[in-house]
Amino acid sequence: MNGIKKTNSESLFETAKTYFPGGVNSPVRAFKSVGGGPLFIKKGDGCTIWDEDGNQFIDFCCSWGPLILGHNHKGIYDGVVAALQNGTGFGAPTVLENNLAELILSRNPYIDKIRFVSSGTEAVMSALRLARGYTGKKKVLKFEGCYHGHVDSMLVKAGSGLATLGTSSSAGVPEEYANETLVLPLNDIDALRICFEESKEDLACAIIEPIPANNGLLLQDKSFLLELRELCTKYGVLLFFDEVISGFRVGFNGAAAYFDITPDIVTYGKIIGGGLTVGAYGANNEIMACVSPDGPVYQAGTLAGNPVAMAAGIAQLTECAKPGFYEDQQKRTELFVNNVNAHAYAKGYNFEIVTVGSIFWLSFAGKKSIKSADQIDGKMDGFKNLFRELLNRGVYIGPSGYEVGFISQAHTPEKLEVAAKVFCDSLDVVFA
């Protein structure tokens, strides 16, 4: 990856490999899918990050989505500092938990109560237990191409056949766990109907990313999601929207409001922590009454509702709740995306940026609509080359062609114009 200095990052990575598996604390950070070693980031401000070698980048990773206001936002910084004046945590209730819950629930017609946890994975794990506890049923339906964190029963892939039992996709996941999960293709209504008819007595919930954004941006037809809602209602199965990415990103109330579909259980993460570690799950009063200490479904967390994280979330969501916030986000995103796509179309490149809200994904399938992960070219050669060219020109995106990019409030039209020019120049090299 010539073009930028990486001496300090390379040295730090060699040291890190003596401490952590693969030298990282989360696999995608290792740059394995794009080649070379990772950049060690030193600081961020607005839409810009700097690494340990002094290289400067316009950042479209945004910490994988949480930083919808950009890096080092003053309101979040001030909120965190004010909370820190009183301590880092107590393992006891604070008013900040009430305040963040009020901020969310007063604007969200889909849930009555919420429970804060410390990550999106923990939120999904807890909500799956709740679904099983509430319904008294064991099996869960998930969809190929949707990611729900590293929960054992969710680390599964489809077997053979139409509606199949899952097979584990990670070592350490017992087949007994995987066998409690059914896996279906996305956007296939016929398969959906067959699965519900055959498994209705055993299904506790159907979990889906309503806007799948972990294996490409696999935008689903609304008719598919409506059919899923109808089947869940018909057969007494809970509809579980995993909105860890889409929640507060495509709108304050996420994909549920975007599609106008009411889920039974929702999980959130990313944005609600303002860049700190927060996740949450929520449902109506009846379902949430099953959660301890009110009910028999046990779930606990020492750091849940941490006051510093709550303060960051309050500051961020207060900004997100302001009139016009999401309209402005979408307008700037479309400005950026349209500039790049117009260039790619004019040059006849087999490339398109796909977008929803302020999420975007780099597709090397031209204008072909990709609705399932198996339609993506697994070699990712185009993405690898584009990633390298962008990095060398001062634009940072997540180091995986399956991951999406994000626009923050800090990405001004001027910065986006610069970034679009870098994208166009880089595409010219990649497709030369």
Helices and strands as residue ranges (DSSP letters): H 7-16, G 21-23, G 27-30, E 41-45, E 48-51, E 56-59, G 62-64, H 74-84, H 95-105, E 113-117, H 120-135, E 139-143, G 152-154, E 156-158, E 164-168, H 175-178, E 181-184, H 189-199, E 203-208, H 222-235, E 238-242, H 254-259, E 265-268, G 270-273, E 279-283, H 285-288, H 307-320, H 325-347, E 352-356, E 359-363, G 373-375, H 381-392, E 395-396, E 405-406, H 413-430
